[in-house]
Amino acid sequence: MDKTTLSLSVGATETLKAMVTSEDAEDKSVQFTSSDTAVATVTPVQGKVTAVAEGRATITATTTEGQTATCEVTVTPEE
């Protein structure tokens, strides 16, 4: 994942990038999920994070082979 931490204000968005580094992986697709969609949502394929409400959430990128990477998202009040 291109970031391990991210700070956003409510309503802000940012796109995370993750790539498969295994040379022999046939399927290099990645699926993104959020630990708390009430705080931050993420599009499953594109990795676009949207800050929904103040708090913390973990965005996880998972490869088809089960490898994972995470980014801790902190959402602050709207500025």
C-alpha positions, 0 to 999 in steps of 0.5 A: 500500500502506498500509505500506512496512515492517512488523515482526512477531514469529514467529506474528504476523499483520497485514493490509496494504491496497492500492488502485488509484488509477487513475481509469479502471481497470475492474478494481481487484483486487489480488494479494498475493505474498511473496518468501520464504514461509519467512519470511512468507506472505500471502493472495493476495486479503486481504493477511493477512501471517503471520510464519513464521520470523525473516528478511526478505521483501518483500510485493508487491501487483500490480494487474491492469494490472501496477502494483506496491507493496511492503512490506518485512517483518522477522520477529523471534523470538517474544517 
